[in-house]
Amino acid sequence: MLRFASIRLLRAMITILAVLTFAFVVLRMSGDPAQVMLGPDVPQESVDAFRKAWGLDQPLWIQYLAYIKAIFTGDFGVSMRDKASAMQLVIDRIPATLQLTIPALFLKVVIGIPAGVYAALHRQSAVDRGVILAAIFGFTIPSFVMGLLLVLIFSITLGLLPSGGQDTWQHGILPTLTMSIGGIGILARFSRSAMIEVMSQPYIRTASAKGMAWQDVVWRHALPNAAVPIVTIVGFMVGSLIAGAVVVESIFSWPGIGRLLVVSVTNRDLAVVQCILLMIAATMVVSNLIVDLLYGWLDPRLRAQSAH
């Protein structure tokens, strides 16, 4: 198990370094921050002074080495726009993002998994067909379309909920639903497929033939074995929470990390964008690492394969 965990940890570190390098290169190829911050009519002397002050006049490889060195020493840079610590600006937005992502993840799990399991246990029934249709509707509609649709129905047509902002708890309902509906559909679909596959296995028929109660067959044999693919999807959802908030927070004017990322990309605020991308990458890598470790714990065969 230790060897299995060490290999996964090494892969996680390499992935984060690759993301940092990719973000660094792409951001500096996407445009000159000096032109965006200062405007097109500023004299060239001011542009040159700005670039020198922020180290943008150095060769790209020197900037990269300085960037990596600063990251490993805990220095994540200063915002060109706000002249404040880039990481602190990101940290200040975390509570607002968590107000959406945690309830959304909760809804995905407590609705999607039971719905998929129930549909699998009542296959070919009206409930099963309803779950399938609802799941397809949920995960095929893009989040920005879903958000606009919810605003059209509940804000404009019915006037029940606000369409944007963060003033009251009602403001969080529509963005939370927007973030959760697609995930509910995905989890319902995969949970149903996993349960159907498990329920067709010989050991399920053997347990039933021995006279074991149907509830015990489901809880003691079917669900634990169906958990492996479901854990994969949940782990991916946990890792993509911040990334998924980008579109939703922009639609609903929610002052979280996603909205900050959009503003920072527009302003070419390099340090802030790099911090957010680093946080997104770290979240996804850590969640995938946890899923890999859970795999190794749930299925010893994976540990044996890793050892070879």
PyMOL commands that set and color helices and strands:
alter all, ss='L'
color gray80, all
select helices_A, chain A and resi 2-29+33-38+44-53+60-72+86-121+126-140+143-157+169-199+202-209+214-239+241-251+257-266+270-298+300-307
alter helices_A, ss='H'
color red, helices_A
deselect
rebuild
show_as cartoon
